[in-house]
Amino acid sequence: MPTIVVDVMPKAELLDPQGKAVAGALARLDVDGFTDVRIGKRFELTVDGEVDEATLATARRIADEILSNSVIEDVVGIEVVE
Amino acid sequence: MPTIVVDVMPKAELLDPQGKAVAGALARLDVDGFTDVRIGKRFELTVDGEVDEATLATARRIADEILSNSVIEDVVGIEVVE
């Protein structure tokens, strides 16, 4: 069944304590080459049937209204995968 | 600066209580068309400089060893974005 993937990230202007913690851990473990880590969420919505325009519109609406908190997060991607 | 995106999802055979909660909320809110929701993590690693084979190898290693818990999670994607 097709899946719609919704990616949600903390807004760029906000601190991301989880990401900072991972970035700090990488530095302590001598992993270099990365200057920043940010952690967001990936939602996989399994679609019942075909993905049509209405399904995509619903996915966009729930991404904005239910899956993300627009005060602190941005929806950075909505894509259909098989 | 280029960014490496690492996607981590709970293993398919495991329950995902967060995802189940969202799926239940969608049903209660009369959003239909989706049979299942699973919630994973999206890591954005900002790369210091160019992305070469060594950087990608490091990203793959930390995705497996640090960013995910291989007992309960799978790394489902590693890709470079600008």
Backbone of each chain as nested JSON, in Angstrom:
{
  "chains": [
    {"id": "A", "residues": [
      {"number": 1, "name": "MET", "atoms": {"N": [0.846, -1.208, 0.0], "CA": [0.0, 0.0, 0.0], "C": [0.875, 1.25, 0.0]}},
      {"number": 2, "name": "PRO", "atoms": {"N": [0.418, 2.301, -0.687], "CA": [1.246, 3.504, -0.732], "C": [1.336, 4.172, 0.642]}},
      {"number": 3, "name": "THR", "atoms": {"N": [2.41, 4.892, 0.816], "CA": [2.657, 5.567, 2.079], "C": [2.953, 7.038, 1.799]}},
      {"number": 4, "name": "ILE", "atoms": {"N": [2.402, 7.898, 2.608], "CA": [2.763, 9.313, 2.519], "C": [3.704, 9.618, 3.679]}},
      {"number": 5, "name": "VAL", "atoms": {"N": [4.866, 10.161, 3.345], "CA": [5.846, 10.492, 4.374], "C": [5.787, 11.987, 4.65]}},
      {"number": 6, "name": "VAL", "atoms": {"N": [5.613, 12.342, 5.91], "CA": [5.583, 13.747, 6.331], "C": [6.789, 13.995, 7.224]}},
      {"number": 7, "name": "ASP", "atoms": {"N": [7.606, 14.981, 6.849], "CA": [8.78, 15.315, 7.657], "C": [8.542, 16.623, 8.391]}},
      {"number": 8, "name": "VAL", "atoms": {"N": [8.795, 16.602, 9.683], "CA": [8.576, 17.772, 10.534], "C": [9.879, 18.078, 11.262]}},
      {"number": 9, "name": "MET", "atoms": {"N": [10.32, 19.331, 11.193], "CA": [11.572, 19.704, 11.868], "C": [11.316, 20.891, 12.807]}},
      {"number": 10, "name": "PRO", "atoms": {"N": [12.112, 20.986, 13.874], "CA": [12.005, 22.185, 14.716], "C": [12.384, 23.411, 13.881]}},
      {"number": 11, "name": "LYS", "atoms": {"N": [11.721, 24.524, 14.137], "CA": [12.003, 25.745, 13.359], "C": [13.481, 26.114, 13.494]}},
      {"number": 12, "name": "ALA", "atoms": {"N": [14.04, 26.65, 12.398], "CA": [15.477, 26.938, 12.358], "C": [15.906, 27.916, 13.458]}},
      {"number": 13, "name": "GLU", "atoms": {"N": [15.02, 28.845, 13.815], "CA": [15.42, 29.869, 14.789], "C": [15.303, 29.382, 16.231]}},
      {"number": 14, "name": "LEU", "atoms": {"N": [14.805, 28.157, 16.422], "CA": [14.672, 27.647, 17.785], "C": [15.824, 26.724, 18.134]}},
      {"number": 15, "name": "LEU", "atoms": {"N": [16.185, 26.73, 19.396], "CA": [17.154, 25.751, 19.884], "C": [16.551, 24.365, 19.786]}},
      {"number": 16, "name": "ASP", "atoms": {"N": [17.39, 23.388, 19.568], "CA": [16.93, 22.003, 19.507], "C": [17.801, 21.22, 20.489]}},
      {"number": 17, "name": "PRO", "atoms": {"N": [17.365, 21.127, 21.751], "CA": [18.223, 20.551, 22.798], "C": [18.633, 19.109, 22.506]}},
      {"number": 18, "name": "GLN", "atoms": {"N": [17.701, 18.311, 21.949], "CA": [18.033, 16.926, 21.587], "C": [19.165, 16.893, 20.564]}},
      {"number": 19, "name": "GLY", "atoms": {"N": [19.025, 17.759, 19.543], "CA": [20.053, 17.81, 18.506], "C": [21.388, 18.276, 19.072]}},
      {"number": 20, "name": "LYS", "atoms": {"N": [21.33, 19.289, 19.947], "CA": [22.563, 19.775, 20.578], "C": [23.226, 18.663, 21.378]}},
      {"number": 21, "name": "ALA", "atoms": {"N": [22.421, 17.854, 22.075], "CA": [22.97, 16.755, 22.87], "C": [23.693, 15.753, 21.965]}},
      {"number": 22, "name": "VAL", "atoms": {"N": [23.081, 15.442, 20.813], "CA": [23.722, 14.498, 19.898], "C": [25.0, 15.113, 19.328]}},
      {"number": 23, "name": "ALA", "atoms": {"N": [24.939, 16.4, 18.956], "CA": [26.14, 17.061, 18.423], "C": [27.259, 17.019, 19.462]}},
      {"number": 24, "name": "GLY", "atoms": {"N": [26.92, 17.239, 20.736], "CA": [27.91, 17.174, 21.811], "C": [28.48, 15.776, 21.962]}},
      {"number": 25, "name": "ALA", "atoms": {"N": [27.6, 14.773, 21.845], "CA": [28.059, 13.379, 21.954], "C": [29.019, 13.045, 20.814]}},
      {"number": 26, "name": "LEU", "atoms": {"N": [28.7, 13.508, 19.593], "CA": [29.593, 13.237, 18.455], "C": [30.972, 13.844, 18.717]}},
      {"number": 27, "name": "ALA", "atoms": {"N": [30.986, 15.073, 19.244], "CA": [32.267, 15.734, 19.527], "C": [33.059, 14.937, 20.569]}},
      {"number": 28, "name": "ARG", "atoms": {"N": [32.376, 14.487, 21.624], "CA": [33.062, 13.721, 22.673], "C": [33.585, 12.394, 22.155]}},
      {"number": 29, "name": "LEU", "atoms": {"N": [32.88, 11.829, 21.159], "CA": [33.294, 10.532, 20.606], "C": [34.286, 10.698, 19.459]}},
      {"number": 30, "name": "ASP", "atoms": {"N": [34.796, 11.926, 19.285], "CA": [35.791, 12.213, 18.247], "C": [35.29, 11.96, 16.835]}},
      {"number": 31, "name": "VAL", "atoms": {"N": [33.979, 12.135, 16.63], "CA": [33.447, 12.078, 15.267], "C": [33.471, 13.507, 14.747]}},
      {"number": 32, "name": "ASP", "atoms": {"N": [34.291, 13.787, 13.737], "CA": [34.259, 15.162, 13.237], "C": [33.73, 15.23, 11.819]}},
      {"number": 33, "name": "GLY", "atoms": {"N": [33.556, 16.438, 11.331], "CA": [33.0, 16.634, 9.997], "C": [31.579, 17.163, 10.023]}},
      {"number": 34, "name": "PHE", "atoms": {"N": [30.968, 17.205, 11.209], "CA": [29.594, 17.695, 11.304], "C": [29.541, 18.883, 12.258]}},
      {"number": 35, "name": "THR", "atoms": {"N": [28.919, 19.968, 11.803], "CA": [28.894, 21.172, 12.634], "C": [27.616, 21.302, 13.435]}},
      {"number": 36, "name": "ASP", "atoms": {"N": [26.564, 20.606, 13.021], "CA": [25.297, 20.788, 13.714], "C": [24.436, 19.552, 13.492]}},
      {"number": 37, "name": "VAL", "atoms": {"N": [23.595, 19.263, 14.467], "CA": [22.624, 18.175, 14.331], "C": [21.268, 18.716, 14.759]}},
      {"number": 38, "name": "ARG", "atoms": {"N": [20.26, 18.481, 13.95], "CA": [18.902, 18.825, 14.352], "C": [18.036, 17.578, 14.197]}},
      {"number": 39, "name": "ILE", "atoms": {"N": [17.109, 17.416, 15.128], "CA": [16.304, 16.199, 15.143], "C": [14.83, 16.546, 15.003]}},
      {"number": 40, "name": "GLY", "atoms": {"N": [14.215, 15.964, 14.006], "CA": [12.781, 16.154, 13.804], "C": [12.077, 14.816, 13.745]}},
      {"number": 41, "name": "LYS", "atoms": {"N": [10.875, 14.842, 13.21], "CA": [10.062, 13.632, 13.17], "C": [9.738, 13.258, 11.74]}},
      {"number": 42, "name": "ARG", "atoms": {"N": [9.617, 11.966, 11.529], "CA": [9.211, 11.432, 10.237], "C": [7.965, 10.591, 10.46]}},
      {"number": 43, "name": "PHE", "atoms": {"N": [6.862, 10.986, 9.837], "CA": [5.598, 10.256, 9.951], "C": [5.389, 9.451, 8.679]}},
      {"number": 44, "name": "GLU", "atoms": {"N": [5.068, 8.188, 8.83], "CA": [4.68, 7.377, 7.678], "C": [3.193, 7.062, 7.804]}},
      {"number": 45, "name": "LEU", "atoms": {"N": [2.41, 7.635, 6.885], "CA": [0.958, 7.422, 6.881], "C": [0.638, 6.393, 5.807]}},
      {"number": 46, "name": "THR", "atoms": {"N": [0.138, 5.249, 6.203], "CA": [-0.246, 4.226, 5.227], "C": [-1.616, 4.582, 4.661]}},
      {"number": 47, "name": "VAL", "atoms": {"N": [-1.669, 4.675, 3.333], "CA": [-2.905, 5.108, 2.682], "C": [-3.753, 3.901, 2.319]}},
      {"number": 48, "name": "ASP", "atoms": {"N": [-5.037, 4.026, 2.577], "CA": [-6.004, 2.993, 2.247], "C": [-6.443, 3.219, 0.808]}},
      {"number": 49, "name": "GLY", "atoms": {"N": [-5.842, 2.5, -0.138], "CA": [-6.206, 2.675, -1.548], "C": [-5.212, 3.54, -2.292]}},
      {"number": 50, "name": "GLU", "atoms": {"N": [-5.705, 4.203, -3.322], "CA": [-4.859, 5.041, -4.172], "C": [-4.612, 6.402, -3.519]}},
      {"number": 51, "name": "VAL", "atoms": {"N": [-3.478, 7.005, -3.871], "CA": [-3.222, 8.379, -3.428], "C": [-3.746, 9.32, -4.511]}},
      {"number": 52, "name": "ASP", "atoms": {"N": [-4.829, 10.016, -4.232], "CA": [-5.324, 11.001, -5.193], "C": [-5.155, 12.405, -4.597]}},
      {"number": 53, "name": "GLU", "atoms": {"N": [-5.646, 13.401, -5.323], "CA": [-5.475, 14.788, -4.859], "C": [-6.119, 15.008, -3.49]}},
      {"number": 54, "name": "ALA", "atoms": {"N": [-7.302, 14.383, -3.286], "CA": [-8.016, 14.57, -2.021], "C": [-7.197, 14.002, -0.859]}},
      {"number": 55, "name": "THR", "atoms": {"N": [-6.595, 12.831, -1.088], "CA": [-5.782, 12.212, -0.03], "C": [-4.589, 13.108, 0.297]}},
      {"number": 56, "name": "LEU", "atoms": {"N": [-3.957, 13.636, -0.76], "CA": [-2.804, 14.51, -0.534], "C": [-3.217, 15.778, 0.198]}},
      {"number": 57, "name": "ALA", "atoms": {"N": [-4.367, 16.326, -0.164], "CA": [-4.852, 17.532, 0.51], "C": [-5.112, 17.234, 1.985]}},
      {"number": 58, "name": "THR", "atoms": {"N": [-5.712, 16.065, 2.261], "CA": [-5.943, 15.676, 3.654], "C": [-4.617, 15.525, 4.39]}},
      {"number": 59, "name": "ALA", "atoms": {"N": [-3.643, 14.907, 3.717], "CA": [-2.334, 14.711, 4.35], "C": [-1.698, 16.063, 4.67]}},
      {"number": 60, "name": "ARG", "atoms": {"N": [-1.808, 17.01, 3.735], "CA": [-1.233, 18.34, 3.988], "C": [-1.919, 19.009, 5.164]}},
      {"number": 61, "name": "ARG", "atoms": {"N": [-3.247, 18.841, 5.233], "CA": [-4.004, 19.476, 6.317], "C": [-3.616, 18.862, 7.661]}},
      {"number": 62, "name": "ILE", "atoms": {"N": [-3.568, 17.527, 7.768], "CA": [-3.242, 16.942, 9.064], "C": [-1.769, 17.175, 9.409]}},
      {"number": 63, "name": "ALA", "atoms": {"N": [-0.911, 17.3, 8.388], "CA": [0.492, 17.622, 8.675], "C": [0.576, 18.974, 9.383]}},
      {"number": 64, "name": "ASP", "atoms": {"N": [-0.206, 19.943, 8.895], "CA": [-0.164, 21.28, 9.488], "C": [-0.901, 21.355, 10.82]}},
      {"number": 65, "name": "GLU", "atoms": {"N": [-2.038, 20.643, 10.911], "CA": [-2.921, 20.86, 12.057], "C": [-2.717, 19.856, 13.178]}},
      {"number": 66, "name": "ILE", "atoms": {"N": [-2.297, 18.63, 12.833], "CA": [-2.257, 17.576, 13.852], "C": [-0.837, 17.056, 14.082]}},
      {"number": 67, "name": "LEU", "atoms": {"N": [-0.099, 16.84, 13.004], "CA": [1.208, 16.188, 13.161], "C": [2.302, 17.155, 13.584]}},
      {"number": 68, "name": "SER", "atoms": {"N": [2.091, 18.446, 13.36], "CA": [3.13, 19.408, 13.743], "C": [2.524, 20.501, 14.601]}},
      {"number": 69, "name": "ASN", "atoms": {"N": [3.368, 21.121, 15.38], "CA": [2.982, 22.276, 16.195], "C": [3.597, 23.497, 15.523]}},
      {"number": 70, "name": "SER", "atoms": {"N": [2.753, 24.298, 14.871], "CA": [3.277, 25.361, 14.006], "C": [3.995, 26.464, 14.789]}},
      {"number": 71, "name": "VAL", "atoms": {"N": [3.845, 26.474, 16.109], "CA": [4.578, 27.461, 16.908], "C": [6.076, 27.137, 16.923]}},
      {"number": 72, "name": "ILE", "atoms": {"N": [6.399, 25.857, 16.97], "CA": [7.798, 25.47, 17.124], "C": [8.331, 24.589, 15.997]}},
      {"number": 73, "name": "GLU", "atoms": {"N": [7.461, 24.14, 15.099], "CA": [7.901, 23.191, 14.075], "C": [7.455, 23.621, 12.683]}},
      {"number": 74, "name": "ASP", "atoms": {"N": [8.197, 23.177, 11.684], "CA": [7.827, 23.36, 10.278], "C": [7.647, 21.999, 9.624]}},
      {"number": 75, "name": "VAL", "atoms": {"N": [6.642, 21.907, 8.745], "CA": [6.521, 20.727, 7.897], "C": [7.48, 20.937, 6.73]}},
      {"number": 76, "name": "VAL", "atoms": {"N": [8.529, 20.123, 6.641], "CA": [9.55, 20.362, 5.615], "C": [9.39, 19.468, 4.399]}},
      {"number": 77, "name": "GLY", "atoms": {"N": [8.506, 18.488, 4.464], "CA": [8.335, 17.637, 3.289], "C": [7.126, 16.739, 3.398]}},
      {"number": 78, "name": "ILE", "atoms": {"N": [6.437, 16.596, 2.264], "CA": [5.343, 15.625, 2.171], "C": [5.542, 14.908, 0.849]}},
      {"number": 79, "name": "GLU", "atoms": {"N": [5.799, 13.61, 0.901], "CA": [5.989, 12.9, -0.364], "C": [5.349, 11.525, -0.315]}},
      {"number": 80, "name": "VAL", "atoms": {"N": [5.018, 11.046, -1.496], "CA": [4.381, 9.737, -1.611], "C": [5.445, 8.707, -1.954]}},
      {"number": 81, "name": "VAL", "atoms": {"N": [5.504, 7.638, -1.216], "CA": [6.395, 6.525, -1.564], "C": [5.551, 5.262, -1.665]}},
      {"number": 82, "name": "GLU", "atoms": {"N": [6.077, 4.277, -2.377], "CA": [5.258, 3.045, -2.537], "C": [5.425, 2.122, -1.351]}}
    ]},
    {"id": "B", "residues": [
      {"number": 1, "name": "MET", "atoms": {"N": [25.534, 25.176, 3.493], "CA": [26.352, 23.977, 3.729], "C": [25.525, 22.724, 3.484]}},
      {"number": 2, "name": "PRO", "atoms": {"N": [26.153, 21.682, 2.933], "CA": [25.369, 20.471, 2.667], "C": [24.912, 19.804, 3.959]}},
      {"number": 3, "name": "THR", "atoms": {"N": [23.834, 19.083, 3.831], "CA": [23.233, 18.411, 4.978], "C": [23.023, 16.943, 4.621]}},
      {"number": 4, "name": "ILE", "atoms": {"N": [23.343, 16.081, 5.557], "CA": [23.03, 14.666, 5.38], "C": [21.803, 14.357, 6.23]}},
      {"number": 5, "name": "VAL", "atoms": {"N": [20.777, 13.821, 5.589], "CA": [19.549, 13.487, 6.303], "C": [19.531, 11.988, 6.588]}},
      {"number": 6, "name": "VAL", "atoms": {"N": [19.352, 11.647, 7.846], "CA": [19.271, 10.236, 8.249], "C": [17.865, 9.982, 8.776]}},
      {"number": 7, "name": "ASP", "atoms": {"N": [17.171, 8.999, 8.192], "CA": [15.825, 8.656, 8.634], "C": [15.856, 7.355, 9.412]}},
      {"number": 8, "name": "VAL", "atoms": {"N": [15.253, 7.378, 10.582], "CA": [15.236, 6.208, 11.46], "C": [13.775, 5.901, 11.8]}},
      {"number": 9, "name": "MET", "atoms": {"N": [13.369, 4.659, 11.604], "CA": [11.983, 4.27, 11.92], "C": [11.976, 3.095, 12.885]}},
      {"number": 10, "name": "PRO", "atoms": {"N": [10.916, 2.986, 13.696], "CA": [10.785, 1.782, 14.531], "C": [10.659, 0.558, 13.627]}},
      {"number": 11, "name": "LYS", "atoms": {"N": [11.228, -0.556, 14.051], "CA": [11.158, -1.771, 13.223], "C": [9.706, -2.156, 12.952]}},
      {"number": 12, "name": "ALA", "atoms": {"N": [9.46, -2.684, 11.738], "CA": [8.089, -2.975, 11.309], "C": [7.385, -3.949, 12.254]}},
      {"number": 13, "name": "GLU", "atoms": {"N": [8.138, -4.863, 12.843], "CA": [7.498, -5.89, 13.664], "C": [7.205, -5.414, 15.092]}},
      {"number": 14, "name": "LEU", "atoms": {"N": [7.627, -4.195, 15.402], "CA": [7.389, -3.685, 16.753], "C": [6.181, -2.758, 16.778]}},
      {"number": 15, "name": "LEU", "atoms": {"N": [5.488, -2.757, 17.888], "CA": [4.425, -1.782, 18.099], "C": [5.04, -0.389, 18.159]}},
      {"number": 16, "name": "ASP", "atoms": {"N": [4.283, 0.588, 17.719], "CA": [4.746, 1.968, 17.786], "C": [3.637, 2.756, 18.496]}},
      {"number": 17, "name": "PRO", "atoms": {"N": [3.709, 2.834, 19.83], "CA": [2.591, 3.408, 20.595], "C": [2.281, 4.858, 20.202]}},
      {"number": 18, "name": "GLN", "atoms": {"N": [3.328, 5.651, 19.924], "CA": [3.103, 7.032, 19.48], "C": [2.293, 7.056, 18.19]}},
      {"number": 19, "name": "GLY", "atoms": {"N": [2.708, 6.195, 17.234], "CA": [2.003, 6.135, 15.954], "C": [0.564, 5.676, 16.137]}},
      {"number": 20, "name": "LYS", "atoms": {"N": [0.379, 4.66, 16.994], "CA": [-0.977, 4.166, 17.265], "C": [-1.835, 5.288, 17.857]}},
      {"number": 21, "name": "ALA", "atoms": {"N": [-1.246, 6.097, 18.74], "CA": [-1.997, 7.194, 19.357], "C": [-2.439, 8.197, 18.296]}},
      {"number": 22, "name": "VAL", "atoms": {"N": [-1.535, 8.52, 17.36], "CA": [-1.899, 9.46, 16.297], "C": [-2.965, 8.853, 15.397]}},
      {"number": 23, "name": "ALA", "atoms": {"N": [-2.823, 7.555, 15.06], "CA": [-3.826, 6.894, 14.216], "C": [-5.191, 6.932, 14.911]}},
      {"number": 24, "name": "GLY", "atoms": {"N": [-5.196, 6.709, 16.231], "CA": [-6.45, 6.768, 16.989], "C": [-7.035, 8.169, 16.983]}},
      {"number": 25, "name": "ALA", "atoms": {"N": [-6.168, 9.181, 17.104], "CA": [-6.633, 10.573, 17.079], "C": [-7.25, 10.904, 15.726]}},
      {"number": 26, "name": "LEU", "atoms": {"N": [-6.61, 10.451, 14.646], "CA": [-7.157, 10.718, 13.302], "C": [-8.556, 10.111, 13.177]}},
      {"number": 27, "name": "ALA", "atoms": {"N": [-8.717, 8.883, 13.681], "CA": [-10.026, 8.223, 13.602], "C": [-11.07, 9.013, 14.391]}},
      {"number": 28, "name": "ARG", "atoms": {"N": [-10.696, 9.453, 15.582], "CA": [-11.641, 10.221, 16.409], "C": [-12.008, 11.55, 15.771]}},
      {"number": 29, "name": "LEU", "atoms": {"N": [-11.051, 12.123, 15.003], "CA": [-11.297, 13.415, 14.362], "C": [-11.935, 13.251, 12.978]}},
      {"number": 30, "name": "ASP", "atoms": {"N": [-12.375, 12.024, 12.689], "CA": [-13.051, 11.746, 11.415], "C": [-12.178, 11.998, 10.195]}},
      {"number": 31, "name": "VAL", "atoms": {"N": [-10.864, 11.831, 10.343], "CA": [-9.988, 11.878, 9.176], "C": [-9.871, 10.453, 8.674]}},
      {"number": 32, "name": "ASP", "atoms": {"N": [-10.377, 10.179, 7.468], "CA": [-10.199, 8.807, 7.006], "C": [-9.296, 8.748, 5.779]}},
      {"number": 33, "name": "GLY", "atoms": {"N": [-9.007, 7.521, 5.357], "CA": [-8.106, 7.327, 4.224], "C": [-6.748, 6.791, 4.646]}},
      {"number": 34, "name": "PHE", "atoms": {"N": [-6.489, 6.767, 5.947], "CA": [-5.181, 6.274, 6.417], "C": [-5.396, 5.085, 7.34]}},
      {"number": 35, "name": "THR", "atoms": {"N": [-4.666, 4.002, 7.078], "CA": [-4.878, 2.79, 7.874], "C": [-3.861, 2.654, 8.998]}},
      {"number": 36, "name": "ASP", "atoms": {"N": [-2.747, 3.355, 8.887], "CA": [-1.721, 3.177, 9.915], "C": [-0.821, 4.409, 9.939]}},
      {"number": 37, "name": "VAL", "atoms": {"N": [-0.288, 4.703, 11.104], "CA": [0.683, 5.791, 11.248], "C": [1.867, 5.248, 12.023]}},
      {"number": 38, "name": "ARG", "atoms": {"N": [3.065, 5.481, 11.52], "CA": [4.259, 5.13, 12.28], "C": [5.134, 6.377, 12.379]}},
      {"number": 39, "name": "ILE", "atoms": {"N": [5.768, 6.549, 13.521], "CA": [6.533, 7.77, 13.756], "C": [7.984, 7.421, 14.037]}},
      {"number": 40, "name": "GLY", "atoms": {"N": [8.863, 8.014, 13.238], "CA": [10.292, 7.819, 13.438], "C": [10.982, 9.152, 13.584]}},
      {"number": 41, "name": "LYS", "atoms": {"N": [12.29, 9.131, 13.407], "CA": [13.083, 10.342, 13.59], "C": [13.785, 10.725, 12.307]}},
      {"number": 42, "name": "ARG", "atoms": {"N": [13.952, 12.02, 12.144], "CA": [14.693, 12.547, 11.003], "C": [15.831, 13.38, 11.566]}},
      {"number": 43, "name": "PHE", "atoms": {"N": [17.063, 12.977, 11.28], "CA": [18.249, 13.711, 11.734], "C": [18.797, 14.516, 10.576]}},
      {"number": 44, "name": "GLU", "atoms": {"N": [19.083, 15.791, 10.805], "CA": [19.76, 16.6, 9.805], "C": [21.16, 16.911, 10.322]}},
      {"number": 45, "name": "LEU", "atoms": {"N": [22.162, 16.34, 9.664], "CA": [23.557, 16.552, 10.059], "C": [24.158, 17.583, 9.118]}},
      {"number": 46, "name": "THR", "atoms": {"N": [24.538, 18.73, 9.643], "CA": [25.17, 19.749, 8.812], "C": [26.639, 19.393, 8.649]}},
      {"number": 47, "name": "VAL", "atoms": {"N": [27.069, 19.301, 7.375], "CA": [28.434, 18.866, 7.087], "C": [29.349, 20.078, 6.971]}},
      {"number": 48, "name": "ASP", "atoms": {"N": [30.494, 19.951, 7.577], "CA": [31.521, 20.991, 7.533], "C": [32.346, 20.761, 6.263]}},
      {"number": 49, "name": "GLY", "atoms": {"N": [32.025, 21.493, 5.193], "CA": [32.755, 21.327, 3.933], "C": [32.013, 20.446, 2.947]}},
      {"number": 50, "name": "GLU", "atoms": {"N": [32.769, 19.776, 2.079], "CA": [32.181, 18.935, 1.044], "C": [31.77, 17.572, 1.601]}},
      {"number": 51, "name": "VAL", "atoms": {"N": [30.774, 16.977, 0.949], "CA": [30.411, 15.608, 1.298], "C": [31.206, 14.664, 0.393]}},
      {"number": 52, "name": "ASP", "atoms": {"N": [32.176, 13.962, 0.97], "CA": [32.921, 12.98, 0.174], "C": [32.599, 11.582, 0.697]}},
      {"number": 53, "name": "GLU", "atoms": {"N": [33.262, 10.58, 0.128], "CA": [32.967, 9.201, 0.511], "C": [33.223, 8.965, 2.002]}},
      {"number": 54, "name": "ALA", "atoms": {"N": [34.29, 9.601, 2.536], "CA": [34.625, 9.407, 3.952], "C": [33.517, 9.978, 4.84]}},
      {"number": 55, "name": "THR", "atoms": {"N": [33.01, 11.156, 4.471], "CA": [31.934, 11.765, 5.261], "C": [30.698, 10.87, 5.245]}},
      {"number": 56, "name": "LEU", "atoms": {"N": [30.385, 10.345, 4.049], "CA": [29.217, 9.473, 3.947], "C": [29.406, 8.2, 4.763]}},
      {"number": 57, "name": "ALA", "atoms": {"N": [30.622, 7.659, 4.73], "CA": [30.897, 6.448, 5.511], "C": [30.741, 6.738, 7.005]}},
      {"number": 58, "name": "THR", "atoms": {"N": [31.245, 7.91, 7.429], "CA": [31.085, 8.294, 8.838], "C": [29.61, 8.443, 9.179]}},
      {"number": 59, "name": "ALA", "atoms": {"N": [28.848, 9.078, 8.271], "CA": [27.415, 9.27, 8.525], "C": [26.717, 7.921, 8.653]}},
      {"number": 60, "name": "ARG", "atoms": {"N": [27.086, 6.965, 7.768], "CA": [26.466, 5.635, 7.85], "C": [26.802, 4.967, 9.179]}},
      {"number": 61, "name": "ARG", "atoms": {"N": [28.066, 5.136, 9.603], "CA": [28.488, 4.493, 10.855], "C": [27.736, 5.098, 12.035]}},
      {"number": 62, "name": "ILE", "atoms": {"N": [27.677, 6.45, 12.14], "CA": [26.999, 7.022, 13.305], "C": [25.487, 6.796, 13.23]}},
      {"number": 63, "name": "ALA", "atoms": {"N": [24.938, 6.669, 12.0], "CA": [23.507, 6.357, 11.889], "C": [23.233, 5.011, 12.546]}},
      {"number": 64, "name": "ASP", "atoms": {"N": [24.122, 4.029, 12.288], "CA": [23.922, 2.697, 12.849], "C": [24.275, 2.618, 14.329]}},
      {"number": 65, "name": "GLU", "atoms": {"N": [25.342, 3.332, 14.725], "CA": [25.866, 3.117, 16.079], "C": [25.354, 4.118, 17.093]}},
      {"number": 66, "name": "ILE", "atoms": {"N": [25.056, 5.34, 16.656], "CA": [24.736, 6.387, 17.623], "C": [23.307, 6.903, 17.464]}},
      {"number": 67, "name": "LEU", "atoms": {"N": [22.89, 7.132, 16.209], "CA": [21.591, 7.786, 16.002], "C": [20.415, 6.81, 16.114]}},
      {"number": 68, "name": "SER", "atoms": {"N": [20.693, 5.524, 15.962], "CA": [19.588, 4.563, 16.043], "C": [19.938, 3.466, 17.032]}},
      {"number": 69, "name": "ASN", "atoms": {"N": [18.903, 2.843, 17.543], "CA": [19.063, 1.698, 18.428], "C": [18.658, 0.474, 17.62]}},
      {"number": 70, "name": "SER", "atoms": {"N": [19.645, -0.336, 17.215], "CA": [19.37, -1.397, 16.238], "C": [18.47, -2.497, 16.797]}},
      {"number": 71, "name": "VAL", "atoms": {"N": [18.249, -2.494, 18.104], "CA": [17.326, -3.486, 18.672], "C": [15.886, -3.161, 18.269]}},
      {"number": 72, "name": "ILE", "atoms": {"N": [15.564, -1.89, 18.232], "CA": [14.166, -1.508, 17.994], "C": [13.97, -0.624, 16.764]}},
      {"number": 73, "name": "GLU", "atoms": {"N": [15.066, -0.174, 16.145], "CA": [14.915, 0.776, 15.042], "C": [15.735, 0.354, 13.82]}},
      {"number": 74, "name": "ASP", "atoms": {"N": [15.281, 0.802, 12.644], "CA": [16.022, 0.609, 11.402], "C": [16.378, 1.977, 10.832]}},
      {"number": 75, "name": "VAL", "atoms": {"N": [17.578, 2.072, 10.262], "CA": [17.934, 3.259, 9.484], "C": [17.33, 3.046, 8.096]}},
      {"number": 76, "name": "VAL", "atoms": {"N": [16.348, 3.855, 7.72], "CA": [15.646, 3.612, 6.452], "C": [16.134, 4.516, 5.327]}},
      {"number": 77, "name": "GLY", "atoms": {"N": [16.975, 5.491, 5.643], "CA": [17.448, 6.34, 4.556], "C": [18.581, 7.24, 4.991]}},
      {"number": 78, "name": "ILE", "atoms": {"N": [19.56, 7.387, 4.104], "CA": [20.641, 8.348, 4.31], "C": [20.812, 9.07, 2.987]}},
      {"number": 79, "name": "GLU", "atoms": {"N": [20.555, 10.382, 2.963], "CA": [20.709, 11.082, 1.694], "C": [21.309, 12.463, 1.917]}},
      {"number": 80, "name": "VAL", "atoms": {"N": [21.962, 12.941, 0.877], "CA": [22.601, 14.25, 0.949], "C": [21.671, 15.277, 0.326]}},
      {"number": 81, "name": "VAL", "atoms": {"N": [21.406, 16.36, 1.034], "CA": [20.648, 17.463, 0.45], "C": [21.488, 18.731, 0.591]}},
      {"number": 82, "name": "GLU", "atoms": {"N": [21.174, 19.724, -0.228], "CA": [22.012, 20.954, -0.161], "C": [21.538, 21.87, 0.953]}}
    ]}
  ]
}
